[in-house]
Amino acid sequence: MGTPIGPRRITRVRQVAIPAKLMKEADLSIGDDIYLRLSRHHPNVIEIVPARVVNDLLDLGLQADRSR
């Protein structure tokens, strides 16, 4: 895990601003789709997963199924 940046406050409408530095390091841009999930290793940690990563993993799974 990298060095935490924050704290950040969750607004009344459950929004959180992602710092520009983290956006750049994660190769995220305004308008990108993301998924949120609870970490498997740390149950109180929420992970942000870019939709392109989820799509790539789904594509790999479909390709593996086709090769069987």
ABEGO torsion letter per residue (X at the ends): XBBBBOBBBBBAAGBBBBBAAAAAAAGBBBGBBBBBBBBAABAABBBBBBAAAAAAAAAAAAAAAAAX
